[in-house]
Amino acid sequence: VPAGSTAVARPGKYADRLGFMFGGTVPAAVLPVSMFCSGHTAFVQHLPERLNKQPYAVHATFQFAGTNGKRHRMREWKIWQDEPAYYDPPNGLLAMELQVPAELLRPGGAEPKTVAHHFDLVNWQLARIRSGLILAELTGRVLIMPKLWCGFDRWWAPHQGRIPGSSMPLPIQCPLDHVFNIEAPLDPKRLREFSLLENRLTPRAVLDSQYNLSLPAQLSPAALREALKVPSATHAKVLRVTDISPEVFQLGLEPGEQRAFMKRALAYTGIWCCIRPLKPRTPGHIWYDLFWDIIPHTDRFRQEWTDTWIPRPSK
């Protein structure tokens, strides 16, 4: 407000939100954040959904993957319109649903309270999404990412699970950019949002052409490929993998394929931020590791893990 202007409240139902400036000639109001949303109140707090409100505007702030992250969040909310081919890619789609254990969502029947709780929850999902990424590569399909759950929020400074000033129950259904690096090297063209099959723009021909695939009980490279070649699976526009195993990497790939995939995928995930640094001038963020359960393995920083993975800041 320029110097010298005035703000005069008028009586009425919303007098505490309405003011008049420039000598009473220009009305100004405080807009409700449940309808005029920041990227946090919309995509993280899910405030419109919780209050049963229809948002008027959404600002794609508070996100961690540049333009790709903004676009993907809009797609998750089904408020971004793509070209028709986006909803019906030439080689089809691969869908997966995760039944996250209740104990991981609410440890001991309560909301997550520690960084370890958060990583236990996310890592359980990462091992299965890794399998989905592998199956999408083997079939040439585009992966529909599942809904992602996080025990803690992500911010740019230390916090205790929620960023200061926010209010939401934990865990949260978190945007993809909270965990995955969809700027690079994980090409967003190889992914689709979890809500794609709920989008009114997805053709009926896609929705009506789905096949449920169960992975072999005795998983091996040969058995996996045989299952993926079933005619009903290859002809469906949507291949839906039920009860996806976290061990596709270990049991479904040959050693050379494992090394090649790990080299490509080590940097697919991003960071969680932050704990308070343990020492001055040291980082407080912790990198997600898509191969956290593979023992031994070498992470993106060439650190070898020969024992149980634990969340700790990078050196």
Summary of the structure (lengths in Angstrom):
residues: 315
radius of gyration: 22.8
end to end distance: 46.8
largest distance: 78.9
contacts: 907
relative contact order: 0.13
helix: 31%
strand: 14%
